[in-house]
Amino acid sequence: MHGYSLGGEAGVDRTRSDLEWDFLRLCRRHRLPEPLVNVRIGRWTVDFLWPAERVAVETDSHRWHRGSVAFEDDHARELDLRQRGYAVRRYTGCQIREDAAGIVADLRDALGLAS
C-alpha cells in the first residue's frame, strides 16, 4: 500500500479553503504537475501531495495556524512526515499572493523539475 489516501469532504478540486484554491491556481498557472489535494498520510491530512516525488505542501493562514495547539500540531505533523520520507514545504497566504516566483522555484527544485 502507498500509505496515503484521499481526504474527506472537499470541493470540486478537493480544496477546503480559499488559500488552498489559490495555491492550486498558482500550480496550474505556472504549469507545475497537478498535486493530489487533501490526502491522508498516516494520521495526518496534507494539503497537497506529489506522491511519486514524496513532496507534501502545507498552506498556512493565521486563521487556522495560530495558538499553541496548532503550532505544536504543525510541528508534530512535519516531523512525522519527514520521518516517513516526505519533503515538506510550508507556504503562507502572503507568500502565495506576493512571491509566486519564489514558491515556483522552490517547488521545481523539490520536484526535480528543470527551471
C-alpha positions as CSV (number, residue, x, y, z in Angstrom):
1,M,0.0,0.0,0.0
2,H,1.2,3.5,-0.7
3,G,0.5,4.9,2.8
4,Y,-1.8,7.7,1.7
5,S,-5.5,8.1,0.8
6,L,-7.7,10.9,-0.4
7,G,-9.0,13.2,2.3
8,G,-12.6,13.7,3.4
9,E,-15.0,16.5,2.4
10,A,-13.8,18.8,-0.3
11,G,-14.9,20.8,-3.2
12,V,-14.6,20.0,-6.9
13,D,-10.9,20.4,-6.7
14,R,-10.9,18.8,-3.2
15,T,-9.8,22.2,-1.7
16,R,-11.2,23.2,1.7
17,S,-10.3,26.8,1.7
18,D,-9.7,29.9,-0.5
19,L,-6.0,29.6,0.4
20,E,-5.8,26.0,-0.9
21,W,-7.6,27.1,-4.0
22,D,-5.2,30.0,-4.5
23,F,-2.2,27.5,-4.2
24,L,-3.8,25.1,-6.7
25,R,-4.3,28.0,-9.2
26,L,-0.7,29.0,-8.7
27,C,0.4,25.5,-9.6
28,R,-1.8,25.5,-12.7
29,R,-0.8,29.0,-13.8
30,H,2.9,28.0,-13.6
31,R,2.3,24.6,-15.2
32,L,3.5,22.6,-12.3
33,P,2.4,19.0,-12.2
34,E,-1.1,18.7,-10.6
35,P,-0.8,17.6,-7.0
36,L,-3.2,15.5,-5.1
37,V,-5.3,17.6,-2.8
38,N,-6.1,16.9,0.9
39,V,-4.5,13.5,1.2
40,R,-4.1,11.4,4.3
41,I,-0.7,10.2,5.2
42,G,-0.8,8.1,8.4
43,R,-2.9,10.2,10.9
44,W,-2.4,13.5,9.0
45,T,-4.1,15.1,6.1
46,V,-1.7,17.2,4.0
47,D,-3.0,20.0,1.8
48,F,-1.1,18.9,-1.3
49,L,0.9,15.9,-2.3
50,W,3.1,14.8,-5.2
51,P,3.4,11.1,-4.1
52,A,6.0,9.9,-6.6
53,E,8.3,12.7,-5.6
54,R,7.4,12.4,-1.9
55,V,6.7,16.1,-1.6
56,A,4.0,17.5,0.6
57,V,2.9,21.1,0.8
58,E,1.0,22.7,3.7
59,T,-0.6,26.1,3.2
60,D,-0.7,28.1,6.3
61,S,-3.0,31.0,7.3
62,H,-3.2,32.9,10.6
63,R,-6.8,31.8,10.9
64,W,-6.1,28.1,11.3
65,H,-2.4,28.1,12.4
66,R,-2.3,30.4,15.4
67,G,-2.1,29.3,19.0
68,S,0.0,26.8,20.8
69,V,-2.1,23.7,19.9
70,A,-1.9,24.4,16.2
71,F,1.8,25.3,16.5
72,E,2.6,22.0,18.2
73,D,0.4,20.0,15.9
74,D,2.0,21.6,12.8
75,H,5.5,20.7,14.1
76,A,4.5,17.1,15.0
77,R,2.9,16.7,11.6
78,E,6.1,17.9,9.9
79,L,8.4,15.7,11.9
80,D,6.2,12.6,11.3
81,L,6.1,13.3,7.5
82,R,9.8,13.8,7.3
83,Q,10.4,10.5,9.2
84,R,8.2,8.9,6.5
85,G,10.5,10.2,3.8
86,Y,8.5,13.2,2.6
87,A,9.9,16.6,1.9
88,V,7.6,19.2,3.5
89,R,7.1,22.7,2.2
90,R,5.1,25.3,4.0
91,Y,3.8,28.4,2.3
92,T,1.7,31.3,3.8
93,G,-1.1,33.1,2.0
94,C,1.1,36.2,1.8
95,Q,3.8,34.2,0.0
96,I,1.3,32.7,-2.4
97,R,0.0,36.2,-3.3
98,E,3.3,38.1,-3.3
99,D,6.1,35.6,-4.0
100,A,4.7,33.2,-6.6
101,A,8.1,33.1,-8.4
102,G,9.9,32.1,-5.1
103,I,7.3,29.3,-4.4
104,V,7.5,28.0,-8.0
105,A,11.3,27.9,-7.9
106,D,11.2,26.1,-4.6
107,L,8.7,23.6,-5.8
108,R,10.5,23.0,-9.1
109,D,13.6,22.2,-7.1
110,A,11.7,19.9,-4.7
111,L,10.0,18.1,-7.5
112,G,13.2,17.7,-9.5
113,L,12.0,19.8,-12.4
114,A,14.1,21.9,-14.7
115,S,13.8,25.7,-14.2
